[in-house]
Amino acid sequence: MSTLVTGFHHASLIVADTTRALDFYHRVLGLEVDTTRPDLGYPGAWLNLGDHQIHLLELPNPDPLDGRPVHGGRDRHLACYVGDLDLLIEALERQGIDYTLSRSGRRALFCRDPDQNALEFIQQAAD
């Protein structure tokens, strides 16, 4: 059987406030805002992540924000590569953003954005 799904384009995350979310994704993580996002009838933003994107959707969140696992690896999460995990750790610590190290044995960490979306950052292997 041939593969029907051939790639990954974007992941969407619900946020309560696009400006607050962009402070985290753009200012702290350094992701570039894609200005080609059309008016979709609700606030949000598209962020470039290599050949992929993260779409921020400012919409009512049907999920509870309290009671989520402290360790994001035990929750739904988006996993991204980073070139230098230590630089990310420094950036998170400067901003007072909590994180936990991966329990998988690989060099990675988990944190949450201001809307409690779990994110994993994995140290990219050196070439």
Buried (B, 14 or more C-beta within 10 A) or exposed (E): EEEEEEEEEBBBBBBBEBEEBBBBBBEBBEBEBBEEBEEEEEBBBBBEBEEEBBBBBBEEBEEEEEEBEEBBBEBEBBBBBBEEBEEBBEBBEEEEBEBBBBEEEEBBBBBBBBBBBBBBBBBEEEE
